[in-house]
Amino acid sequence: MANSVNIPQFPQAFWGDSVSLPEFPKLEESIKTDVAIVGGGITGITAAYLLTKQGVKVTLIDAGDLLNGVTGHTTAKITAQHGIIYDELIQHFGEENASLYYHACMDAKQLIEDTIQTYQIDCDYRQEDAYIFTNSDAYISKLQTEKQAYDQLNIPGELSSSMPLDIPVKSVLRMDHQAQFHPLKYLKVLVDEAVNNGLEIYEHTTATDIEYNKHPTIVTRDEHRINCNYVIQASHYPFYDGQGFYPTRMYPERAYIIAVKTPEQFPGGMYINAESPSRSVRLANMDGEDLWLIVGENHKTGQGKSTMKHYEALQQFAEKQFGISEFVYRWSAQDLTTMDKVPYIGSVTKNEDNVFVATGYRKWGMTNGTIAAKIISDRILDKDNPYCELYTPSRFQADPSVRKFTRMNADVAKHMIRGKLEYTNDNVKDLEPDDATVTRVNGKRTGVYKDNDNQLFAVDTTCKHLGCEVNWNSGDRTWDCPCHGSRYSYTGEVIEGPAKEPLNKVKLE
């Protein structure tokens, strides 16, 4: 298919490009605080805001720039419609817990809405209905069953054969009273308020471990220490496992987003299909103009076809269904899914009550991240919270967790072995600019990237987490691990954990 518009050469998320964020220094000394938060996304910033509002001394660190991780690459839907989930939750957790999940998401939405009203935040907040649609006969009955779950849980919604977005559908399930916003415009105000309340923020400060004396102490890559009473791991992937075995209980997935202008008028609503490949559509505002966000093409990190093919597939979908007058942005996002699809929020292990974790949001971080901040801040403030037990990381549901646990870790083992046995003989001399290859240098598997100035960057492809072999991500120019989702720049620097150290550089002769 001939594309009418060109895909942008470099990935860039719309959210970060449309707002100016404050900058903060790197931590250069050891310090003391009451609560130390690792991770400057929606969970960390919301928790910092809630705690400092109550007079708690809080320090927040981020390995990179604030709001440049998962939160800065979200689709920013504030919704409890997390795919076809409620019938499954009823089957595996019971009706009461399934209802708690819905109400947790709606409480998160209410907290966001109340905060916006309190500070009169201009963040493009809009109430919207959310729609799951399908064109697959196999999913019609699944949507019918999901609607029965809605009725059982008193979730407002409707099952029909049409929706406002004018694309072919066979069945549609609507969830009423959801919302969307510009996440960085919202969180920038929370940062300002928390800083006014005494929050200290340090960027480019990587946490590598936790030591215990009387209280937990965060150790940074530069060997500085943050002595505190509580630690909140809001870093997407927990940097400290505490023998909670989180890498074996979650798997990473990537998704892709394109932002385009079209000749069509957007009808309102937020949309996602039920089947694969995934397709999600929502509207954003760019300088008063409509920007359509087309999302989808989920796959496990470091696995599958060339990642540029995913952007091209979304472009083809948008072109066919709506037409594209301008292709403005493209970017990708990564998130973690737990074995039972419910996030892990709470104490990192049963025996460590003062070290918290919040992870496994399954790409629904706006509500899950907000409720995580509320649950953990309530724990620290010694307040009751009705959702603690539902999300506790130490839970273990026998069905379906055992089977999924086995499948997930068999997949990791498969990629571990395949990477070690893979034989490559690509010639670096034949490499085109802005491309990469995997070859052997002195017998070691080596990744080589050539930039547009014909400069070569070579790295040892062995991931620093558990030793899997990383693969090239052509869409984002990164080296991605197919086992647990660590991601590195083409120079080998860590972009995304659980890896903490950069890839070893390799000298080319």
PAGU-54973 format. One record per residue: z, x negated, y negated of N, C-alpha, C, O in turn. Coordinates in steps of 0.02 Angstrom, whole numbers, plus 50000, padded with zeros to 5 digits. Atoms other than C-alpha are relative to their C-alpha. Last residue first. Layout:
N
ZXYZXYZXYZXY...
END
This chain:
509
500295006750008507704806550158499375000349958499064995149945500675000649970508584823050129499734993049987499804990349932500455004550037510454822750097499344999450038499334997750097500355004649957511364838050165499534995849959499164998449917500665001950024512664847850068499714994750047500074990750076500105007250011514094855350166499304998749976498825001550003500365003449947514274874050141499934992649984499904990749926500735000150002515574879250014499694996750062500034993050098500275006550020517394883050060499245000250000498945003950039499655002350060518304899750066499704993649972499784992149913500005007350008517254909550192500344998149934500275001649884499345003249995517834927750207500004992449995500544989449992499615002049942517024928950085499825003950062499405008450060499634994649970515624931449957500364997550062500074993950103500104994150042514714920049837500465005650024500745009449985499804993549973515294903449910499885005549948500115005049891499374997650027514294888549844500165007050028499705011150038499455000249952512964881349960500665002649975501145002850013499695006650004511624876549833500604999450047500904994050053500465004849968510564891349888500264992949994500024988450029500585001350042512084902149849499544995050034499744991950084499995006250040513234906849992499374999849956498855002549975500635001350034513684923050081500084994049954500604993149922499955004850054515024926750211499314998749970498814998750005500244998050066514624942550308500124995149943500004996949885499484996650038515664941150466499835001049926500255003249887499404998449961514414936450601500515004149960500705009649980500094993849962512674936950523500635002150038500645007550068499745000849932513144924150388499945006650038500205011750015499544994849978512054924750233500194999050073499784997350115499915001249928511214910350139500555004750024501125004350000499345001949975510664916749969499964998450074499495000450109499975007350001509074918649868500694997550020501004993549985499475002150046509384937249837500084992549994500504990149957499964995450058507814944849913500504997749948500404998849888500545001350048507424929850025500065004449938499865002349883500114993450030509084930350117499514999149943499694996949889500244999550069509064914650226499895007349980499615011250019500724998850005510144914450383499805001049927500225002849885500244995450052511874907150412499245000550002498904996050027500545003050038512434899350577499725005149951499535010649970500654997149986514144904650644499474996549956499644992849910500505004349970515584892350627499365003250023498985000050059499875001049929517114903150600499424996550036499394996550097499484995449978517264903550409500174998750074500714996050088499345003050002516374888050347500565004850021501155003050020499544996450043514674894550402500704997150005500934995350059499424997749963513584881250486500515003149952500784999749909499984992749995511934880550391500605002750040500645008750053499844998949930512154862650330500115007550008500515010549972499314998749980511374863150158500055000350076499585002450110499904999849928509794856450075500755000850016501184997549986499284999449991509214859749898500125001150074499905006150102499754997849935507444853949855500765000050001501094995649974499395003749980506714853049679500275003050065500295009150072500125004149940504924859449667500594995650019500524990750056500155006750026505204865949489499904995050056499884988950045500654999650034505084883849553499804993449967499234992649947500034995750060506504880449675499314999649967498874996149992500395003350053506334873749853499965004649940499715010249946500324995650049507694879249975499644995749949499904990749926500305003350058508164869650133499665005149956499255009049979500394995350042509344875750268499764996549938500154993149903499965000850072509884862950397499575005149965499005006349984500354994350029510264863950583500125000049925500695000149903499604994450022510874846450626499575005549970499105004249933499774995849945509904834050733500415006049980500595010050023499555004149957509754821050596500325004250054500915003450070499945006450035508984834750487500534996050039501114998050042499495004649974508354849950583499984993549960499454990549949500295005649963507444864450499500574995850031501154997950030499485003249959507804881350422499674994750043499184996150078500125000549929506654886850282500614997050034501044994050002499545004049961506714892250102499804999950073499425004150095499974997949930505584898949967500474995250036500644989850012499594993949994505494898549778499995002850071499935008950081499474999150050504104885349779500345006850007500015011750026500254997750064503134884549945500585000449950501165001049971499624994650032503764873950090499725001749932499604997349891500444994150006502444863750182500335005749963500035011149956500565001750045503354847150152499545006049989499205006349938499794998850069504934854750228499434998649951499395001749898500105005950041504074855450397500165001649927499845005949897500394999050061504754868950510499984993549959500464989749956500385006150014505354862850679499565000849938499044997649932500464999350057506724875050724499644993449989499924988050000500375006150012507654877550887499515001149943499125005949944500654999350033508974891050895499674993149987500004988549962500545002049955510344887251020499325000149968498834997549996499905006749975511784887050896499424997550043499264991650043500075004950054511164902050799500064992950025499714988550001500715000450019510894912350957499894994749946499424990849950500365003849949512644908451020499284998949979499014993449985499715006749997513544914150862499604995550047499424989950030500295003850056512364928750843500284993049996499944988449974500725000849990512774935251017499704995849944499304991249958500105005349950514634932150994499264998650012499054992950019499825006450032514644942350833499874994350048499584989250029500555001550046513714956550920500134993349965499674989349956500555002349958514974956251064499404998149956499054993249971499865007049985516324957250931499514997150050499404991050052500025004250060515644973150856500074992750018499704988549992500695000750023515264981351024499954995249941499524990949939500375003949950517004978151095499294998849977499044993249982499745006850002517904984150938499604995550047499414989950029500325003150057516774999450935500234992849992499834988549974500725001049986517275004051112499664996549941499264992049952500075005049947519115001351078499274998550014499074992750018499915006950022519085010150909499884994850054499604989650041500505004149965518295026650960500114992549992499664988650006500684997249997519515032451023499795001649930500095006049899500325002149938521055021451043499285002550005498864999250035500204993949964521545023450860499614998050062499104994550057500515001649950522435007850799499865006450040500265008350083500174994549954523465008650640499504997550053499144992650041499745001449933524114992250568499855005650050500025005050109500435004649962523004993450413500234998950072499824996750113499645006149981523915009050349499574995450044499294997650094500405006050011522635021050274500334993650027500034988250021500704999149981523305037650340499624993549997499224992050042500075000549928525115031750330499285000650023499074997250069499855006649972525095027950145499844999550075499514994950097500585002749963524195043750088500144993450035499694990650068500154996349938525645054850032499474996850044499384998950101500724998750003526315042049906499805003350066499935000450120500304996949941528175040649869499255001149988499045002749933500154992950007528645028649729499715002650065499374998950101499534996149958529495011849753499935007549988500425011249983499554996550047528535003849607500515004450036500915007950005499645005250039527754991349728500515003249953501055000549943499565003649954527285005249851500434994949961501034994449972499434995649984526615016049709500494996550047501104997150039499555000350058525545001349651500605004550010501155002949988499645006450001524854999849827500474999549940501034997049947499555000749942524405018149848500424993749994501034993950002499444995350009523695019849671500504999450057501114999350045499585002450055522625004249683500615004449990501165001949977499665006049975521965009849853500484997249947501054995449962499414997649963521605027049780500384994250030500994994550038499514997250047520495018749650500625002550037501185001250015499685005450038519595007549773500535002649953501044999349943499565003849955519255021949894500374994449963500964993249976499424996049981518595033149754500484996050045501084996150033499724997250061517455020449670500615004450015501125003849982499455003750031517225009949826500305003249939500875001649922499754994650043516195021549935500604997349962501165000049967500464998650055515115007950014500225005949956499835008349915500614996949972516095007850178499525002549946499205007749954500154993950037517755004450087499355003550022499235009250001500344995449955518384992050217499795006649968499885011949998500675002149979519674983050111499695005350045500025010150064500404994150013521344984350021499274998150015498974994349978500725000849992522694972150075499665006649985499945012049997500404994049989524504970150027499264998350006499034993249982500695002250006525754955950043499555005950020499585008250077500145001850070527544961350007499324996749990499174994249936499994994350045527854971250166499824998349928499675002749889500085003050066527344957350284499935005549948499385007449927499425004150018527994961950457499964997049930500424993449909499384996149999526834976450494500594996249972501054999149943499754999049931525324966350440500655003949995500935004849941500505003749962524264965650280500175000050074499725000350116499755006649982525364979250206499514996650047499244999750093499285000549989524334993650137500214992950017499864988249999499645000550064522534999650128500754999950016501025004750043499355003049989521304997450272500344999049933500124994849893499815006550026519865009350240500694997750023501115001750042499494999050052519415023750357500224993249975500374988850016500324998050063517765021550452500495001649944500285003249888499974992650001518635020850623499755002949934499845008949922500194997249935518145002850663500015007649999499605010750033499495000849949518174997550481499785003550064499285007050065499834993849966516624995850374500514998650054500424994050094499735000749932516384981950248500195006850028500445011149992499344997349989515304981550093500174999750074499754998350116499725000949933513844972350022500685003250004501085002849958499274999549996512734976149874500214999150072499835000250119499744998049934510954972449823500755000049998501064997249953499425004049979510004971449659500235002550069499985007650094499864999749929508404977249577500624995850015500724990649984499515004349968508074981549397499955000550076499705005450103499575003350049506754988849279500484995050032500544989350009499505002649953505244994749379500454995449960500244990049938499755006850014504255005149253500534998250051500975002250066500345002250061503155020749267500234993049980499864989349947499635005150038503615024049448499594998049939499024995749946500415004250043503065039949537500434995149962501004996749945499904998650071504295052849601499494996649955499384998849898499654993850016504145054849790500025001749926500005007649908500274994149965502805042249838500325006549976499985011549966500694998950023503245028949709499715006450030499385010349996499984997550068505105030649743499305001649974499205006749941499714993349999504865028849932500005003149930499805008949922500504995549972503675014149910500265007250004499895011949990500534999150050504895005349795499485005050025499265009449988499734995450050506305008149919499495001449945499445007049921499964993449969505255000350057500285005249951500045010949949500684997149999504794985749943500005007050031499635011450009500174998050068506624982149908499325003549998499235008649965499584994250015506974982150094499885002649929499855008649918500314994049970505484970950131500415006349985500145011749980500464997350050506204958150009499665006350026499465010749987499664995350044507634956150134499555002849945499695008349920499975003150066506514948450267500275005049949500035010749945500625002550028506904957850427500124996649932500674996649906500574995650015508544959850518499434996449967499384990349967500394997949942510234951250517499415004249976499445007449923500285005849965511194940950389499575001750059499364997250096500125006150039512254955850337499744994350043499994993050098499465004949995512094971150447499804993649964499234991349968500045004049940510814983450381500584995150002500884993749950499405003449974510704997450253499834995850062499424997850103500215005549957508985001450179500604996050027500584989850027500044999049927509665012450040499854993650037500014988150015499565004349961509735015649853499875001150074499685006650096500214998449932508595022749719500334994950046500244988850037499755005049953509385022649546499835002450071500075007650094499884997549933508345032449421500234994350045499904989150049500145005449953508515026849240500195002750069500775004450082499814999049930508395040349108499794994150043499234991650038500544998349954508295034248929500255000850071500744997750091500244993350012509665034748797499425002250044499205008050040500204999450070509905016048795499695006849985499195007349949500145006550029509945015648985499735000949930499145002549920500254999750068510765030849064499924993049973500394989049973499595003950047510945032249251499685000449931499115002549924500265001650066510295045249375500504995549963501114996349970499594997550055510625046449561499694997749935499244993549934500304999450067509625044649722500525002649951500865007649965499534996950046510115038749897499695000049930499344995249911500294999150066508975034850043500495003849957500715009449974499644996250051509575028250210499625000149934499284995349916499665004350049508355022650344500305004249944500045009549926500235006750018509075031150440499244999849998498925003450036500295004249947509715048950440499854993049974499974991449916499555000649942510905059150332499754994850050500164991550083500234996949938510045057550163500494998550057500924994150052500055005049948510935054449999499775003450064499985009050079500324998449937510875063649834500024994150048499964988350028500015006649967511835064949671499805001350073500045006150104499775000849931511535080049558499984992750023499694988449990499285000049992510495083249403500184999450073499775000550118499734993249999508665088549394500765000450002501045005950004499494999749949507935071749338500365006749998500555008949943499364998550032506335074149240500535000850054500445004750101499644993849983504855065649324500635000849958500914995949934500244994650043503735052549241500395006550011500345011149970500534996049969504805038949321499765005349950500105006849901500164994350043505885024549260499425003850033498965000750061500684998950024506575013149394499995005849950500435010049948499934995750059508195005349454499325000649967499044995649945500505001150052508124998149630500125005049944500325010749957500054995350056509624996549743499424997949956499354992149938500445002250054509824988349913499915005549949499895011549966500434994650021511174989550047499634997649937499844992849905500315000450066512074976150145499595006349987499345009550033500684997450007513274978650288499764999149929500154999349881500304999650066514834969150343499295002950002498915001550049500665003250002515834972850501499685001049932499785006249900500464997450051517694976250519499324996750010499274991350040499914992850007519054974550651499575003149946499655009049929500184996749937518694957150720500025007649994499825011150040500715001349983518644949050547499775003550064499185005050072500484995850037520274958150504499274998550016498875003150020500645000349965521304949550640499475004549967499095008050001500214993049995522964954750561499325000850032499105006450047500104998149930523584937350599499905007550008500105010550058499334998649975524164935850418500015001950073500455005650095500044995449944522344937250367500685001950028500785007650051499425001649957522374929350195500045005450053500105011350038500015007349993520724929050100500574997650044500554992150072499355003250008520544947650134499954992450009499694990050059499815002449934518724952850109500674996449993500734992049950500544997649955518404963549955500164998150071500305002550112500565004850003519574952849850499435001950046499064997550069500524995350020520884966049811499334996449996498914997849954500665002749984522244956449903499485005449986499375009950027500504994949984523814962049814499344996650012499054993649966500715001950004525234949449822499585006150017499715009550067500494996149962527044953849785499314997149989499154994649935499644995649953528604944449730499535004050044499695005650101499964992950018527684929949648500435003850051500645001150102499404997449969527404911249641500125007149977500105008649918499784994150037525604906949597500595002950038500505006250089499634994849965525234889349655500205005649952500405004549895499504996950043523934876549602500335005650039500045008250088499325001649981523094866649741500535002249948501094999749949499815006050038521364867049659500734998150012501004993949976500425005649977520764879049795500184993549965500104988149993500704999950022522214890449750499624994050027499924989250052500255006850010523844893149846499265000549980498885004050013500725000949991524664910149825499824992849986500034989949936500305004350051526554910049848499264999350016499084997150071500675002749987527494923449943499744996049941499894997549883500514995150018529374924949914499314997050015499254991050024499634993750007530894915849984499525005749987499615011350010499335002850006529744902150047500455006249998500495009850047499384996250006528084908250112500604995349992500694990750031499425003449971526374901050083500615004449991500655008549945499344997850024524804911250054500534996150038500524995850099499484998949950523064903950069500625002949967500675003149905500185002349933521384900349987500535001550053500375001750112499425000149956521404909149819499794998050070499295000550096500074997649931519934904349709500654999450038500944993950042499395002449967520094903149520500025003050070500135009050078500215006149966518444904949426500614996550033500674990450031500644999749964519284918049314499864993250032500194988250017500325006649992521114919049263499375000850043499405003250099500605000349958521874935149195499734992850001499694989649949500335006450006523634937949125499424999750050499515001550109500375002849943524174956049104499704993249982499414992449929499735006349977525424958848962499644996950060499864991750084499354998949969525214977248915500294993650031500824993850062499544998150054523814973048793500715001050027501205000049991499865006250037522974964148939500485001449942500934997549929499545003949960523144980149042500184993449965500764991349967499344996850001522374990748904500514995850039501084994850016499715000850067520914978748879500715002949997501164999849968499835007150010520584977649066500344999149933500864995849928499395001149961520674996649082500224992749995500824991349992499454997250038519404997848940500664999150037501174997850005499895004550058518214985949029500595002549958500994998649933499515005149981518464996349187500124995049944500664992049940499344997149985517615011749115500524994550010501054994649980499764997450064516145002749037500695003050007501115002449962499775005750040515994992849198500225002249931500684999249903499365002849980515945008249310500264994449955500864993949944500175007050007514595018149217500644996150014501094996149972499855003150064514945035649283499704993049998499384990850046500285006750004514695048349422500174997149931500355000849885500145003150066515535064549474499674993250008499634990550063499955007249994515975077349610499794996949933499725000649884499505002950046516345095849585500114992550013500694990350017499944998450071515435103749733500504995549964500944992549995499295000250015514915096349899500085000849925499804996949886499755001650067513175101849951500764999749999501095003850031499294998350005512435101050126500264997649932500244991649917499625003250053510535101650135500725002450001500855008450007499334997350007509325105650276500384995949949500284989949943499934994749949507465103550308500685003249997500765009150014499374999949962507025093450153499995005750050499655010850041499974995849939505425088350062500684999350035500934993850045500305003849945505745081249887500075004250063500505008650066500614997349970506055090449724499694995150049499194991750034500485005549998507855086349682499405002150041499465004350098500355000950064508715103049644499484994450001498964995049970499555003250048509115106749827499614998849936498994999249936500325002850060508385117249968500534996749955501134997849964500625003349981508735123250145499634997049940499064995049946500604996350018510555127850121499394996050022499444990850054500555002349959512335123450170499385004149983499415010349983500474995049974513625125950033499464996650041499234991150025500685002449987515155117249966499575005450030499805011050043500534995950031516975118449915499314997150012499194991249998500395004150046518075109250042499455004349970499055007050007500054996750066519325121350119499684995549948499904995249891499585003950046519695109350265500005002949929500305000049884499355000949968519055121250401500484996649952501084998049953499664993550002517615126650288500714999350028501185002350001499854998350070517095108650257500415006449997500915006849962499435004250018517235105150445500205001249928500805001649912499434996849968516085119950479500644996049985501174998949975499824994350043514895112350351500585003950030501015006449993499635002750057514945096150451500205005549952500755005349923499335001649976514435105650608500434997249943501034998849939499674993649987512945113150516500724998950023501185002350001499814997350065512495096050446500345006850009500815008449971499435004150023512535088950623500235002449931500835002449917499394997549968511455103450685500614996049977501164998749973499874993250025510105099150558500655002650030501075005449994499424999950045510255080550598500155007049972500675007949939499395002149964509145079950753500625000649956501185001249982499754994349961507795090050664500664998350034501095002650043500005001149928507625075650541500295006150036500845008350020500664997849978507145079050361499924999150075499384999850102500345002949942508935078250303499315002850009499175008549991500604996349978509985080850148499704996650061499844990750075500275003549942511755076350094499415004150025499475010150037500414997049947512075082649918499854995150055499654989450042500265005249954513385079049785499665003450059499905008550084499944998349930513715090649637499684994550042499214991150019500614998549963513895082049470500175002650070500685000650099499874996149940515215080149335499345001850034498885004350001500314993449994514655066549216500235003350065500235000250118499704996049946515485050949150499695007049999499655010349948500524995949969514285040549044500275004250059499925005350108500255003449941515645027749008499515004250040499455003550101500714998349999516235031848832499684996250058499464990550050500465005349979518105030748862499295002650003499155007650037500654997950026519165043148763499464994850014499104992549969500245005350045520735033248807499315001649969499014997549935499445003150037521715047548886499744995149947499984995249891499794995450053520145057248935500544996949957500554997749896500554999550048519405042649033500205004449941500055002849884500015006350038521075039449115499465000149947499564997849891499434999950047521225057749167500014993849956500154994149896500144995250053519475057449242500565000249948500435000449888500535002750043519795041549340499875004649941499815002449884499715005750036521445048349405499494996849953499654995249896499594997350054520605064849448500334994549960500384995049899500454997350052519245056149548500405002649941500225001549883500295005850033520575046249641499535002249945499544999449890499475002650044521505062449677499754993849963499914992849904499994995750059519865069549743500554998149952500474998849892500615001350040519645054849861500005004149936499815001749883499925006750029521445056249922499414998349955499494995749900499584999350060521205075049942500144993249969500244992749908500364996550054519725072350059500425000249936500174998649882500555004450021520635059350164499625003249941499504999949891499715005250043522215070150171499464995349973499484993449914499874996950065521175084650238500304995049951500134995149892500664999150030520525073550378500065003249931499715001349884500215006550028522325068350410499315000349969499184997049919499575001850056522905086350430499794993549968499764992949906500174996350061521405091550534500424997949940500164997349885499694993450007521625078250666499865003149932499684999649884499365000550034521275059550665500385006649996500985006649981499645006249983519835057150787500694999549968501124995949993500005001649929519005074250796500464994250017500804994250069499614994849966519495079650620500074998350075500614998950104499305001250015518875063150550500455005150034500985003450060499785005949963517215065050640500744998649988501104996850034499944997849931516995082750572500254994250044500674995250088499404995849992517395075850400500085002950070500645003450095499385003349981516225060750398500565004850021500985002950061499764995049953514395065150373500634997250032500594993450081500434999049942514125054150221500275005650044500705009550022500155006849976515555049350107499575000350063499744997550115500534999049950515615065650010499754993250023499274990449996499684999649934517285062749924499495001250055499675001450114500094994349956516385057149767500414999450063500584993950085499294998449992516425046049615500035006350043500035011950017499884992949987514685038649632500755001050011501064997450050499534996750046514555021549552500025007650006500045011149956500414994550026512995014549638500435004749958500175009149925499924993549969513964998249656499455004849977499055003249933500634998749966513434980549610500005006850036499605008050080500565000950046514754976449479499325001450031498815001349996499974994850051516104983849591499424999549951499165004749928500244993749972515554972649736499995005549947499515009449944500054999549928515734956649637499735006750022499245009249994500665002349980515384952849454499925000250076499434997650103500464994349990516814963149383499294997850018498815001250002499724993349993517754947749319499435005150008498945004949972499904996350062516804931549341500275006950016500125009850068500575000650044517054920949495500145003149933500685002149904500365006149982518504917549613499404998849956499174993149949500644998549968519554930549524499634993550013499644988949972500495005549996521374929749473499375002450035499395007050076500604998649960522544943449411499554993949999499404991249946500525005150010524334940449349499425001650048499535002950107500555000549952525544954949330499534994349979499384993449921500375006150018527244956849247499484998650054499664997550112499995005249949527774974949277499594994049976499064994849946499625005850021528114985449123500054994450050500454989950042499294998949984527595002349195500434993849985501014993450006499804994150039525885001749109500745001650011501075004649969499805002450066525754984249180500215005749955500625004949909499375003749997525774991649355500234997749931500824998349914499454995549981524465005249331500674996449998501174999349976499894995050053523264993749236500615004450015501035005449972499705003750056523454979449361500155004849942500685004249911499315001649983523144991549504500364996449944500934997949928499634993850003521584998249418500744998950017501185001749984499914998250070520964980549386500395006549993500825007049949499565004750034521244974749564500145002049928500725001849906499324999749972520504990049647500484995749961501014997949940499674993750019519004991949530500705000550028501145003249995500434994149995518514973649541500405006249985500935005949953500084996450062519404957849483499485005550003499025005749962500604995950000520054951049647499965004449938500385008749927500595004149988521714942749691499395004650005499335008550053500574996349973523194951549614499414995350007499244991749960500635003850005524854942749589499455004050034499515005950092500534997949954526364953749555499384995849987499154995449930499694995149955527994947349478499505002150054499655001950113500144993250023527344931249400500375004750047500685002550095499604994849968527624912549410499825006849971499655007449912499674995150043526394898649370500435004750042500405004750103499614995349959525594882849438500415004549955500665002449903499315002149985524334874849322500325005150046500055010550055499955007350000522494875049271500704997450015500834991450009499305002049992522014893149306500054992450008499734989550052499835001849932520254895649240500734998150002501004995449954499995007049978520064904249073500124999350075500305004050109499315002449992519534922149035499994992950028499514991050061499945005849957517934929848970500724997550001501084998249952499625005750026517744947448900500024994350051499924995450111499335000549975516344958748962500374994049971500054989049955499745006750013514774963948870500734999850021501145003749995499355000050033513934979248945500234992849992500094988550034499984995050054512164983648998500685000449966500805005149928500485001750052511704968649105500045004649940499745003349888499785006150035513274970249209499544998049943499754994749896499354999150032512894988249255500214993949959500404994549901500034996650065511024986049284500685000149965500714999049905499714993350000511244973349424499995002949929500144999449881499544999250055510044958549419500265007250000499865011949997499534994449997508974951949560500485000049941500734994849921499315001949985507584939949508500445006350003500345010949964499965006149960505704942349518500714998450021500834996250077499725005650039505694960349460500114993950045500334994550102499295000649989504604971049577500264994149958499944988849958499745005949966502894973849502500755000350008501115002649964499585004050045502164990749462500304994350040500374994850101500244999050068500735000649540500404996049950500154994649895499464998050045501064993549714499745000549928499394996049904500035003850063499554993249829500545002649953500555008649938500004995850060500005000050000500004995649938500404990949933
END
